[in-house]
Each structure stands twice: as C-alpha cells, then as structure tokens.
Amino acid sequence: MPRAADLEYWEECEERERRIAALKALGRRAAAPLKPQEPKQLVAAMEVQAFASLEDVRRLAEARYDAPVVSLYLSLSPDEVRGDPKAYATVFKSLKKKALERNAPWLQTLDRKHRQALDKDLAEIEVFLSTSFSPDGCRSLVLFKSGESLNRLIKLGTRTHNALDIGFDAYTLPLEAILEEYEKALVACVTKERTEFLTYHLGFEEPLPGLRSFVPSETRSLPSKIQRHRLTHLYWHLKDTAALLRRYRHEYRCQQVILFGDQRVLDLLEPFLDDLTRRSVIARFPELTHATRAEMRKLIEQAMHEARRQLETRALERLPDYRAQGLLAEGLEAVLAAANTFLVKEFYIDMNLHRAGFACRTHHYLSVQLEECPFCSQKLLPVDNIVDELIELARVHRTNLLLVQHRSDLLAPSQGIAAVRYNLQRDLEVEDLA
C-alpha cells in the first residue's frame, strides 16, 4: 500500500506537468500569426480617393503617428491590369520580405504593441490587394497606412517605382516628384455675376473659393446711364476674376488655365488677364456655363490631353537635332550606360516600355545584364522592370524626365527610350567665358 508521502509526490508531478502543458499552449497561441481582418478602412479609402495636392502630401510627410507607417508604391503594368488581381499581392509579398529584412535592426527595437500593429497593417494590405483592390485602368497605386489613424490610397495615371517603406513617418518623396512632374490646371467657370474655381491634377479635382458680385440685370429699355452703371459692375467683377486667376495660379502652382463661360464674357475678361495667365490658357469653352460636372471633367481631360500631346510633339521633334550633335543616347542599353555616368540632361521614355534587369540599390547602378557593381563590387540585384528603376533615378536626381503617352511614334526610332547627354566641351567653354 503506497504511503502518503508517495501520493503527495505524484500529485506534485502531475500538477507540474499540467502547468508545463498550459505554458506550451499559451506559447503556441502567442506565436500564432495574427488573423487578417477585413480591410474595411482601405476599401473606404479606395472609394473616397482623397485629393493629393503637393501641399497635402508635404503635410502628410510632416505628420507623426503613434504606430509605424507603411508606404507602398505599386506599379501596375498593362499585363498586370488585365491579369489576375492576386498578382498585386504577390508583388507586395516580395516587397514586404525585402523591407522587413532591410529594416530588421530597427524593427527589433520596437515594443510589442508597435510590432503587432505593423503586422496587422501588413496583413490587411495583403488581403486588400488580393481581394478588394480594383485598378480601374490606373498605372500605379500609392498607399499609406498606420492603424486607424492613417488610411490613404491614391490611384495615379502614370507609372511609379515599386517600393515599400516602413517608418514612423510617411515616405512621400516619389509621390512629390510625380506631382511636380505633371502639370496642374486651374479651371474657372465665369458668368456675369459669379465665378467658380477649381484645380485639376492627375484626375483629381480640388474646389477653390469662388467669387460672387452684384451686377444689375440687363434690360434694353433702361436708359443709357443705367446701362453704363451695369457695365461698370460687370467690369469690376471681371477685374476681380482676373486677379483671383493670377493669385490662384501662383499660389497653387498651376501651369495651365482652362476657361468656361459665355463667349461675350470671356472676350470681356481677356484684357484684364496678365500676360503670364493669358499665355497659360490652353482651352476656352464658350456657352458651357451650365454644363454638368461630368461634361466639364470630360472637356478638361480632352484639353489637358491635347496640351500634353503638343508638349510631347515639341519635345520629341528636337531629337534629330541632338542626334546630329552626337548628344543623343538611344536604346535601353545606351541610355543606361549614359545614366550610370550621371551626365544625362533629359530622359524621354515610352510609358509602355518594360524590361527586366539588374540594379545596385546603394549606388544606383543599372544594367540589363547580371554583373558586379563597379563602385562596391557587389552582385547586382534582379529587378522586375529596369525602366522603373531608371525613372526613379531621374526623379531622385531631379533630371528632366518626359514620360511619353501620346506620341510614341516619334520615339519609336529610338526603340522607345532616349537620353540627351551634357555637352561637356560647350559647357566648359561657357564657364571659361563667365
């Protein structure tokens, strides 16, 4: 018959085993990955599509958040737009893996709360891209997320470089470069008594404070003195409109002006415009003061597309002159060789050009072949599209860049890409004269 001491011993062993089993179960639950939640906030952000002005983006960069901020730039090639939506999530997983490895020392310093918030955000973005994201023909996606305090999604009609950044502030440099690269239009709808203003940039509209004036009604039976009084009020209204056009064009950095209004009112407005505003007018739409917003948007898009087409035509028609002077690099390999010397003045790139390649992230060395970086002797890393790397390089170094959308035919003789090199001999002569 077992003694009482032996029974107490076995009871202590069983209690110890139970505690060990409980601790193991608790560890397994703690180590289990977070279950991704439905990305309701990102879906709502996609529906809202908040306006992204340059000032707004810079305020976003200056803001600080309690949790880490995930900044995602995702290029959507034509093949990906027509393909499986899950391809976006696949690209995101690759970017996420590289970002976590690159930021591993910093991530290890985060406390448990911040790390869990980051893991949750990354999981929600992945679910959003694989289930809810709709490109709607856009060429790139920019996304900023930090818990519930920041959920910003911007679709762009131009290309961007695939990138994912993690930090306590938003990484907005590529977006700022894109917004500075594409021209912004100031739109004014002018009537006899009121003027409405808005800015239009990359498909986004931002209403501005309008102008309302008192102008007596026009009646032919009134005496000439009263008619002159009415015209005086109309001239005051148009003069104030011209002053606001000048102010908004300068304040919001608008390179183009589009005018809606009755033909007679627009003719009377013309003398009040300053020379720079007058030269900035790219389109006038008379007798459309009562057009719907959808009709106005369509006309604005047509005017800006035509202005962009003319800009591309003027720029690409200069290429034969550069070729004759021996300053033009044509074809992807020749352009990359010129870009690696950092002596390129201008880039001209077809937006549909796509080719895999290799790059050194540290020294911005680009190549279409696998080789070693001449600056650090490290093997170049493979990239999905070397053209996106070149675009990012041009934007970072503030090199003139023209992404050709409408006149690809003029760039076809150069295989879709060209670069204008600096004329070092002429530049040195100019410096000597100075």
C-alpha positions in Angstrom: 0.0 0.0 0.0 1.5 3.4 -1.1 2.5 5.7 1.6 1.0 9.2 2.0 4.4 10.9 1.1 4.5 9.0 -2.2 0.9 10.1 -3.1 1.8 13.7 -2.4 4.9 13.4 -4.6 2.9 12.0 -7.6 0.3 14.8 -7.1 3.1 17.4 -7.3 4.5 15.8 -10.5 1.0 15.8 -12.2 0.5 19.5 -11.2 3.9 20.4 -12.7 3.1 18.6 -15.9 -0.3 20.4 -16.2 1.5 23.7 -15.7 4.1 22.9 -18.4 1.3 21.9 -20.8 -0.6 25.1 -20.1 2.5 27.2 -20.7 3.2 25.4 -24.0 -0.4 26.0 -25.2 -0.1 29.7 -24.2 3.2 30.0 -26.2 1.6 28.4 -29.3 -1.3 30.9 -29.1 1.1 33.8 -28.7 3.2 32.7 -31.6 0.2 32.1 -33.9 0.1 34.6 -36.7 -2.5 37.4 -36.5 -5.6 36.6 -38.4 -6.0 39.3 -41.0 -9.2 41.3 -40.7 -11.4 42.5 -43.5 -9.7 45.7 -44.8 -12.8 47.9 -44.4 -10.7 51.1 -43.9 -8.7 50.6 -47.1 -11.9 49.8 -49.1 -13.4 53.0 -47.8 -10.2 54.9 -48.7 -10.4 53.5 -52.3 -14.0 54.7 -52.6 -13.1 58.2 -51.3 -10.0 58.7 -53.4 -9.0 61.9 -51.5 -7.3 64.6 -53.4 -3.5 64.6 -53.4 -2.0 68.1 -53.9 1.7 68.8 -53.4 0.9 70.8 -50.2 -1.3 68.0 -48.9 1.4 65.4 -49.5 4.1 67.5 -47.7 1.8 67.9 -44.7 1.4 64.1 -44.7 5.2 63.7 -44.6 5.5 66.1 -41.7 2.8 64.3 -39.6 3.8 61.9 -36.9 1.9 58.7 -35.9 1.9 56.5 -32.8 2.4 53.3 -34.9 4.8 52.6 -37.8 3.7 53.9 -41.2 3.6 51.5 -44.2 4.3 53.4 -47.5 3.6 51.3 -50.6 4.3 52.3 -54.3 3.0 49.7 -56.7 3.5 49.9 -60.4 0.6 48.3 -62.5 1.8 47.3 -65.9 -0.8 46.7 -68.7 -0.3 42.9 -68.4 -1.0 43.1 -64.6 -4.1 45.2 -65.1 -5.6 42.7 -67.3 -4.3 39.7 -65.3 -5.1 38.0 -62.1 -5.7 40.5 -59.2 -3.7 38.3 -56.9 -0.6 39.3 -58.8 -0.6 42.5 -56.8 -0.5 40.6 -53.6 2.4 38.5 -54.9 4.4 41.7 -55.7 3.5 43.1 -52.3 4.8 39.9 -50.5 8.2 40.3 -52.3 8.4 43.9 -51.3 7.4 43.1 -47.8 10.1 40.5 -47.4 12.8 42.8 -48.6 11.5 45.7 -46.4 11.5 43.5 -43.3 15.0 42.3 -43.9 16.3 45.8 -44.6 14.7 47.2 -41.5 15.3 44.3 -39.2 17.7 46.1 -36.8 15.2 48.9 -36.3 12.2 46.6 -36.1 13.9 44.7 -33.2 13.8 47.9 -31.2 10.0 48.3 -31.4 7.9 47.3 -28.5 5.3 44.5 -28.7 2.4 47.0 -29.3 4.1 48.6 -32.3 5.2 45.3 -33.8 1.7 43.9 -33.6 0.2 47.0 -35.2 2.7 46.7 -38.0 2.0 43.0 -38.6 -1.7 43.8 -38.6 -1.3 46.6 -41.2 0.8 44.4 -43.5 -1.7 41.6 -43.3 -4.6 43.9 -44.1 -2.8 45.4 -47.1 -2.2 41.9 -48.5 -5.8 40.9 -48.1 -6.9 44.2 -49.7 -4.7 43.7 -52.7 -5.7 40.1 -53.2 -9.5 40.5 -52.7 -10.7 44.1 -52.9 -8.4 46.3 -55.0 -9.6 47.3 -58.4 -7.1 49.1 -60.7 -9.8 50.7 -63.0 -7.1 51.3 -65.7 -4.7 53.2 -63.4 -1.0 52.7 -63.9 0.2 52.8 -60.3 -1.1 52.7 -56.7 0.2 54.7 -53.7 -0.9 53.6 -50.3 -0.1 54.9 -46.8 -1.4 53.0 -43.7 -0.8 53.3 -40.0 -3.5 51.6 -38.0 -6.8 53.5 -37.8 -5.1 57.0 -37.9 -3.9 56.8 -41.5 -5.5 55.0 -44.4 -4.7 56.9 -47.6 -5.0 55.4 -51.1 -4.2 57.2 -54.3 -4.5 55.9 -57.9 -2.3 57.5 -60.5 -2.4 57.5 -64.3 1.4 57.5 -64.5 4.0 54.9 -63.6 5.9 54.7 -60.4 8.7 52.6 -58.9 7.8 49.5 -56.9 8.8 50.3 -53.3 7.7 49.6 -49.7 9.0 51.7 -46.8 8.4 51.2 -43.1 9.0 54.1 -40.6 7.3 56.5 -38.2 6.6 58.9 -41.0 5.2 58.5 -44.5 7.7 58.1 -47.4 6.4 60.7 -49.8 9.4 61.6 -52.0 8.4 59.6 -55.1 4.8 61.0 -54.9 6.1 64.5 -54.6 8.3 64.0 -57.7 5.3 62.7 -59.7 3.1 65.6 -58.7 5.8 68.1 -59.6 6.4 66.4 -63.0 2.8 66.6 -64.3 1.2 70.0 -65.0 -1.8 71.2 -62.9 -4.7 73.1 -64.5 -6.6 76.0 -62.9 -10.3 75.9 -64.2 -12.6 78.9 -64.0 -16.3 78.9 -64.9 -17.1 82.6 -65.5 -20.6 84.1 -65.6 -21.8 87.8 -65.4 -22.3 87.6 -61.6 -20.2 84.7 -60.3 -17.0 82.8 -60.9 -16.2 79.3 -59.7 -12.6 78.0 -59.5 -11.1 74.5 -59.1 -7.7 72.9 -59.7 -7.4 69.7 -61.8 -4.3 67.5 -61.4 -3.8 63.8 -62.4 -7.6 63.2 -62.4 -8.2 64.9 -59.0 -10.3 68.0 -58.5 -10.0 70.5 -55.7 -12.6 73.3 -55.4 -11.4 76.7 -54.5 -13.2 79.7 -53.0 -15.3 81.4 -55.7 -16.3 84.9 -56.4 -19.8 86.4 -56.4 -20.6 90.0 -57.4 -23.6 92.2 -57.8 -24.3 93.1 -61.4 -27.6 94.8 -62.3 -29.7 92.8 -64.8 -29.5 93.6 -68.5 -32.6 95.3 -69.9 -32.6 97.1 -73.2 -35.3 99.5 -72.2 -33.2 101.0 -69.4 -31.6 104.5 -70.0 -28.0 104.6 -71.2 -26.8 105.9 -67.9 -28.1 102.8 -66.1 -26.6 100.6 -68.8 -23.2 102.1 -68.2 -23.7 101.6 -64.5 -24.4 97.9 -65.1 -21.3 97.6 -67.4 -19.2 99.2 -64.7 -20.2 96.5 -62.2 -19.5 93.8 -64.8 -16.0 95.2 -65.4 -15.4 95.2 -61.6 -16.5 91.6 -61.5 -14.2 90.5 -64.4 -11.3 92.5 -62.9 -11.7 90.7 -59.6 -11.9 87.4 -61.5 -8.6 88.1 -63.3 -7.0 89.0 -60.0 -8.1 85.7 -58.5 -6.9 83.8 -61.5 -3.5 85.3 -61.1 -3.4 84.6 -57.4 -4.6 81.0 -57.6 -2.3 80.2 -60.5 0.7 81.4 -58.4 -0.5 80.0 -55.1 -1.4 76.5 -56.3 1.4 76.3 -58.9 -0.9 75.8 -61.9 0.9 75.8 -65.2 -2.3 75.7 -67.3 -5.6 77.6 -67.3 -9.0 76.4 -68.7 -11.9 78.8 -69.0 -15.6 78.1 -69.2 -18.2 80.8 -69.9 -20.3 82.7 -72.4 -18.2 83.9 -75.4 -19.0 87.6 -74.7 -18.0 87.4 -71.1 -14.7 85.6 -71.9 -14.0 88.3 -74.5 -14.5 91.0 -72.0 -12.3 89.1 -69.5 -9.4 88.9 -71.9 -8.0 92.5 -71.4 -7.9 92.1 -67.6 -5.7 89.0 -67.7 -1.9 89.4 -67.1 0.5 88.2 -69.8 1.5 85.0 -68.0 -2.1 84.0 -67.3 -3.1 84.8 -70.9 -0.2 82.6 -72.2 -1.2 79.8 -69.8 -4.7 79.5 -71.2 -4.8 76.1 -73.1 -8.6 76.0 -73.8 -11.8 78.1 -73.8 -15.2 76.5 -73.8 -17.8 79.2 -74.6 -21.5 78.8 -73.9 -21.0 76.0 -71.4 -21.7 77.8 -68.2 -24.4 75.3 -67.4 -22.5 72.2 -68.2 -22.7 69.3 -65.8 -19.6 68.4 -63.8 -19.2 65.2 -65.8 -19.3 67.1 -69.1 -16.8 69.7 -67.7 -14.5 66.9 -66.5 -14.5 65.2 -69.9 -13.7 68.6 -71.6 -10.9 69.3 -69.1 -9.4 65.8 -69.8 -9.5 66.4 -73.5 -7.9 69.8 -73.2 -5.1 68.5 -71.0 -4.5 65.5 -73.2 -4.2 67.8 -76.2 -1.8 70.1 -74.4 0.2 67.1 -73.3 0.3 65.8 -76.9 1.6 69.1 -78.1 4.2 69.2 -75.4 5.4 65.7 -76.3 5.4 66.7 -80.0 7.6 69.8 -79.5 10.0 67.9 -77.2 10.5 64.9 -79.4 10.9 66.9 -82.6 14.1 68.2 -81.1 15.7 64.7 -81.0 17.1 64.8 -84.6 19.0 67.9 -83.7 20.5 66.3 -80.6 21.3 63.2 -82.7 23.1 65.4 -85.3 25.2 66.9 -82.5 26.2 63.5 -81.1 24.5 64.1 -77.8 21.7 61.5 -78.1 21.8 58.1 -76.5 19.1 55.7 -78.0 18.0 52.3 -76.9 17.8 50.9 -73.4 21.4 49.7 -73.1 22.9 53.0 -74.4 20.6 55.1 -72.1 21.6 53.0 -69.1 25.2 53.4 -69.9 24.7 57.2 -70.1 22.7 57.3 -66.9 25.4 55.4 -65.0 27.8 58.3 -65.7 25.3 60.8 -64.2 25.8 63.1 -67.2 22.3 63.0 -68.6 20.3 66.2 -69.0 17.0 64.8 -70.2 15.2 61.5 -70.4 12.5 60.5 -72.9 10.8 57.2 -72.1 7.8 55.5 -73.6 5.3 54.7 -70.8 4.7 51.2 -72.2 8.4 50.2 -72.2 9.1 47.2 -69.9 12.2 45.0 -69.4 13.7 43.1 -66.6 17.2 44.0 -65.5 19.6 44.4 -62.6 20.4 47.2 -60.2 22.6 48.2 -57.3 20.4 49.8 -54.6 23.3 51.5 -52.9 25.0 53.3 -55.8 22.1 53.4 -58.3 24.0 51.4 -60.9 21.7 49.9 -63.6 22.3 47.2 -66.2 20.3 44.7 -68.4 22.9 42.0 -67.6 24.0 40.3 -64.4 27.3 41.8 -63.4 29.1 43.4 -60.4 28.6 47.0 -59.4 31.8 48.9 -60.3 31.5 51.0 -57.2 31.1 48.3 -54.5 32.0 45.1 -56.3 28.7 43.5 -55.2 26.5 41.4 -57.5 23.6 43.4 -58.9 20.1 42.5 -57.7 17.4 41.4 -60.2 14.5 43.8 -60.7 11.2 43.2 -62.5 11.4 46.4 -64.6 14.7 48.2 -65.1 12.8 51.1 -66.7 11.0 51.8 -63.4 14.4 52.0 -61.7 15.6 54.5 -64.3 12.5 56.6 -63.8 13.1 56.6 -60.1 16.8 57.6 -60.6 15.8 60.5 -62.8 13.2 61.8 -60.2 15.6 61.4 -57.3 18.3 63.4 -59.0 15.9 66.0 -60.4 16.8 65.2 -64.0 14.4 66.4 -66.7 12.0 63.5 -67.5 9.3 63.2 -70.1 7.1 60.0 -70.0 5.6 59.8 -73.5 2.0 58.8 -73.5 0.5 60.1 -76.8 3.4 60.4 -79.3 5.2 57.0 -79.0 5.5 57.1 -82.8 8.1 59.9 -82.6 10.1 57.8 -80.0 9.9 54.6 -82.0 13.1 55.2 -84.0 15.0 55.4 -80.6 13.4 52.0 -79.5 11.1 53.7 -77.1 13.8 55.4 -74.9 16.4 58.2 -75.4 18.6 60.4 -73.3 20.3 63.7 -74.0 23.8 64.0 -72.6 25.5 67.1 -71.5 27.8 68.8 -74.0 30.8 69.0 -71.7 33.1 70.8 -74.1 30.5 73.6 -74.7 29.6 73.8 -71.0 33.4 74.2 -70.1 33.7 77.0 -72.7 30.7 78.8 -71.2 32.3 78.5 -67.8 35.6 79.9 -69.1 33.8 82.9 -70.7 31.9 83.5 -67.4 
